[in-house]
Amino acid sequence: MKCKHCNEMLLSLAIDRRLDRISSDCKAHLETCSHCQQEWGKIKNWVQVLRAPEPWQPGEDFIQKLTEQSMREKRRPLISESTWRELRLGGAEWHWWDWLFRFPKSATVVGFALLFLLVFGNTAVQVWDTVGNFDYINGNVVVQAATLKNIEVGSRITKGMSIQTAKGAESVLALRDGSEILLSSLSRVSLQDSRQVRLERGTAFFEVEKGKGTFRIQVPYGEITVLGTAFAVTVEDELCTVTVVEGVVECASAQSRIRVQTGYEGVLHNHTAPVLRPTPQTQQTLRWVMEMRKKRDTQELRTYYPSLSGPDTGDRP
Amino acid sequence: MNNGSKYPDTDPSREHEIDLGFQRGERWAFEAAAREYFAYLVNFITQLLGDRDRALELAQEAFFLACRAHKQLDPRQGLTPWLFQIARNLAYKEFNRRKKHNAVSLEETMEKTGMQIPSAWPDPRQEIHNQDVKKRIQRAVDRLHPKYRDILILRLIMGVPSERVSKMLNMPVSTINVRTHRALKNLRALCGEEGLNEDEVF
């Protein structure tokens, strides 16, 4: 017989004092096991120490009074269902904060998660919404539908932001996917996503990063779809011109669609099908792009070498 | 059969009659229930709270609540576990409230519960030591898990037979015996944590 079972029996014996509850196995074990003999002595002592000397016993008068009162209580209405349930089942009325005490680990995790959201939530949303940043600004650039107050190089461009350049102003937008938009003066572009742009007016040069999915440009008279190329788009009152420098661009209007290759330009009219025509002097047409790039590089150099001075002509680094 | 315990065992058929009578709201059943079970409630709550007056109040409250809801008694479950459950929940509400507000004087508790070390100590220093031992034991009892504390009070302190406790707590007798053993084992461990050497106790 195991000592554990023997001890259970011995404890019952010490409490109930009934020898008939002790099996013969236990008696035999007790005679041979010195450990159980010691335990038996301790158990007896513990029971003796813990035992209350005299339990309370109600007198006859008390029982009669209690019965009388019980009969009166019987006629009283029942207590509320919730209190009764609490007393009968031992479950207190449920409050939302009891959840914190019942599941302390989960509550801690949720608490930390909420704290994290509170502290970094705004930043996380901003990062999620960011589609790019300003890489170069020259002149007066206005941003609509945004909370940006001071626009400077490095400022975030978020989804839905509309960027407008004033007369003589220009800007370079570096998108999150690595693409670049060079915005000429008197132009307005709004960014739905880093791969979806709407050119509302003016001229912009797009240098699209390859392998990041389809890049879509919406213009007033159609849509330009590209996969990885460099081209300029000019939006005028009645037409929109797409000048391709590298790769292939698909221009679609309400009537039809055409593919524009390097050295060609597509013209999207308001009410007619798109027209394809050659542009022999592409580099000359896009001189403004080269100039803006030079200016940006110069501005970038000035941040590292402040001793460089002079106007942003792009003639010297 | 009375086996040396101060609490008598009730005949099961008689107990069932009391249950049915109580459910019907008959006076004789109320009186029999008071006679048979009320002392258990009072003594259990007294041991838990260490306050006999408050225990009497709570036991009466539990008994009267049961009388008011006598029609809800399920005779198959029995009156004893039902009544004990109500009293136990009332007592634990009070126990937790006192524990939270630390309103119980330990010395007072020991005096009122009657938990005593068996021998006479004429020496005042020995008396102080004895009081300290009592305090530590009571602290250990208070720290026990409720499922062991109930059984420890009913079985070890009150000496209620295991069959009766099994009816009161609605558990098999074997579970009661195992838990009694574990309750004492845990109590001894907790007493050790309280810095109480067993040699000091006996």
Interface residues (C-beta under 8 A of the other chain):
Chain A: K4 N7 E8 L11 S12 I15 D16 R17 R18 K42 I43 N45 W46 V47 Q48 V49 L50 R51 A52 P53 E54 P55 W56 Q57 P58 I63 Q64 L66 T67 Q69 S70 M71 E73 K74 R76 P77 L78 I79 W84 E86 L87 R88 L89 G90
Chain B: N3 G4 S5 K6 Y7 G25 R27 F30 E31 A34 R35 F38 A39 V42 N43 T46 Q47 R52 Q60 A62 F63 F64 L65 C67 R68 A69 H70 W82 Q85 I86 R88 N89 L90 Y92 T113 G114 M115 Q116 I117 P118 I137 L152 R155 L156 I157 M158 G159 P161 S162 N177 V178 T180 H181 L184 L187 R188 E198 V201 F202
